[in-house]
Amino acid sequence: DGVAQDAGRQRSGASSAQTSRDGALWLWTIMRDAPRLPAVVSATSDRRAWLEAYAAAAVEVLRAGIQHGFKVDLVPECFGVVGTDIHYFGEVGSEPEPDVPTVVSALDAVARLGWESDVFLEEFERRTAYLASPSSVPPAYA
């Protein structure tokens, strides 16, 4: 599945697709070791900033999935931290349409972890509102 987890760490990385001469598609992944988001957030005193960054990352992952035709899982365990950046390390599915239960699952996970779901939801809504605004539409599509 391209993701390995142990003791609050997650290994994942960049993927590349290559088509062989017979038409088969090969998917190559370079693995990276990174702490999972829940481990990082649980160990910090600045949880609000991390929750806002997680919401921003979740919106970007959802946007990329819709734009490029794949489905993602937005729960915190699917995100890892490299330096101060949050990266998506979860699985990628083949359903391009937005999945409302995916967002609900993320909110449930935030609450289950004892994090402030209102902080996550407020930033998620703010970011999705921006994506839906006319100023965020590339000129070629306007």
C-alpha positions, -999 to +999 in steps of 0.1 A: +000+000+000+030+023+001+026+033+037+043+016+067+036+027+103+053+020+136+055+038+169+041+071+158+062+072+126+051+069+090+072+060+060+060+071+027+073+092-002+072+104-037+056+082-063+062+081-101+042+062-127+059+046-157+044+029-187+062-002-200+064-011-237+036-037-233+013-010-218+015-021-182+017+008-156+044+006-130+042+027-098+075+035-081+076+049-046+106+064-027+100+059+010+105+085+036+104+082+074+084+108+092+065+112+125+028+110+121+007+141+128-010+128+160+024+121+176+037+156+168+005+174+178+003+155+211+038+166+220+034+203+214+020+232+234+010+251+202-018+227+191-039+254+175-012+262+149-008+226+141-045+221+137-048+250+114-018+237+093-035+202+093-068+217+080-049+236+053-030+205+043-063+185+042-079+210+019-049+209-004-049+171-006-087+171-012-083+198-039-055+178-056-076+146-055-106+163-071-084+180-097-065+149-106-092+123-101-082+103-070-097+098-035-079+105-003-084+098+034-082+130+055-078+115+090-047+128+110-030+094+109-026+098+071-005+129+075+032+131+086+054+159+096+087+167+079+104+197+096+075+221+101+056+209+070+026+185+070+026+160+041-001+135+030+012+099+034-022+081+032-035+059+005-048+072-028-080+057-043-096+059-077-128+078-069-124+115-079-156+130-065-155+147-031-164+124-003-183+140+025-178+110+048-140+116+044-143+150+059-166+137+086-141+110+094-114+136+098-136+156+122-144+124+142-107+116+144-099+151+156-125+148+183-114+112+192-078+125+197-091+151+221-082+180+198-103+211+192-125+201+163-138+237+160-103+250+152-099+223+125-133+229+110-131+267+111-098+266+091-110+239+068-141+259+059-121+291+055-097+273+031-125+255+011-144+289+008-112+303-008-109+274-032-145+281-043-140+318-048-137+333-083-102+346-074-089+311-070-101+299-104-072+299-130-078+325-158-080+297-184-111+284-166-128+316-157 
